[in-house]
Amino acid sequence: MQKRIKIIKVLIVFSFLVVVFRLFLIMFIEHETYYERAKIQQIKREEILSKRGNIYDRKGRELAISLEKDSLFIDPKQIDSSLTLNMVAQYVNFDLNSFDKNKRFIWLSRKLDSNEVEKIKSLNLKGVGFIPEGHRFYPKGILASHILGVVNIDEKGVEGLELYYDKYLKGEKTSRTFLTDAKGKKLSDGELLEIRGNDIYTTIDEGLQAIVERHIDEAMKKWRASTATAIMMDPFTGEILAMAVRPTYDPNNIALIKNMAVLRNRAITDLYEPGSTFKIVTAAAALEESIVKPYTKFDCSAGYIEVGGKKIKDVHRYGVLTFEEIIQKSSNVGTIKVAMILGKERLYQYIRKFGFGEKTGIDLPGEIAGYVKPPQKWSGTSIGAIPIGQEVGVTALQMLRAYSVLANGGYLVKPYVVSEIHSQDGKILYKAVIKRERIISENTAKTMKEILKKVTEEGGTAPLAKIDGNKVAGKTGTAQKYDLKVKRYSRDKYVSSFVGFIPADDPRIALIVVIHEPKGAYYGGVVAAPVFKAISDEALSYLNVPREDAVQKGLVITLKGENHKVLVAR
């Protein structure tokens, strides 16, 4: 017995020593190894997409913000049975058979409505949880949708400013850690610090944008047009004040869009033949090269001119016209005669000087360069077609920029939409710089301005663009659409446009209106000019720009401001 007791004691002591030795190894030698294992089992990490920065208009009004919505996830290893998923399936749609049960985290449904979240939470299901995520929201709905663009489910920009400035707007990826027990049951929700992207301040004015969009909508309805575009810009700085495209979409309801082509910003992505609005290039070039004077006369009495075996006609037989009257009445014959004197080489040089055939460089995605043939590729009829806006492809923004040259005294400006980008701690990360280049003399620009003022007066092609109290300088355009199927110009599809600036003598805005395939009428002076007038009239009132005739009569005094004159009523 004594011998057995001794053996048992020895075994007990030995076992105790083994346990102590093992504890020593665990506590001092293998501590880090077991600590890391415990962390893996007990501390879980979830990747979370942080909120995007906000987008504001020029006055600090919110155009795009990030809210918070709960996203539903599951931990397959914690789910006891398929009954749990069946209960969740009452409220959200998902494929029950598509889950990898070896994973510990699977998204089930992203960014749910609050009522669905509350219903699922009330079930108190094991292995089912929620994570708050940023949700992009556009408080003004469809307003400026083609400028702002949209994001996808992962808050990544896919159109507009959301895409172009995605690297600034998106926040850094962050994560949340929480504790679990040995069975994987969550013991705490952990801590999540909000990290948001940078804020963008645009040149867009919400009030002007609303004015432009309302009148474009009315024009679309009145003329049953296929598409329409309107852009308003500061001709001196290149700041885009408003840009509207129709058809449009609601960025808050992308899932409802049937044709994704509606996302395209046609103001910078679609080409069209500008027609008579393009005549200012020939006219400005001729003046700059001292080929003509405003009173130089041209015989247009035949009513047509033959170029390369093709007859190009005027709407009416005008007789003998001065150079000024050629533009005022939009004579094709007169414009072509001026272009022939100018010659195709010099004409092409000025077309390129005015920025056609190249991108404007605006900070929006998808812009195209347009289409301008070099002289060596011109046909026998090109010298007749190109001066009157055929055989060239332009965007609405390119056309507006060209007219801004005449408004600002001869400078080609670079259009832009974003003025500043601010970090969350208030630092200015980016500030736009005005870029412009002189391409024609101030005298040529001034002469062209005087000629374009006559277009909206009696005898011109756009009296419907005239505004009481403020003179308008601009030009109409009526262009037949080229039908690729029959390879000729359509007889019933037109592009109607008007481009100009106002007040003519001290421009505050430059504006283009382009209406595609209007029904019932198609002349630019009838279809587009009244839209220009309606927008401009309301915009000047919104901007508190007084009537020019009031200034001339001394009813208003002017003080020089930073970019424009500050007007003070007496």
Order of alpha helices (4+ residues) and beta strands (2+ residues): alpha-alpha-beta-beta-beta-alpha-beta-alpha-beta-alpha-alpha-alpha-beta-beta-alpha-beta-beta-alpha-alpha-beta-beta-beta-beta-alpha-alpha-alpha-alpha-alpha-beta-beta-beta-beta-alpha-beta-beta-beta-alpha-alpha-alpha-beta-beta
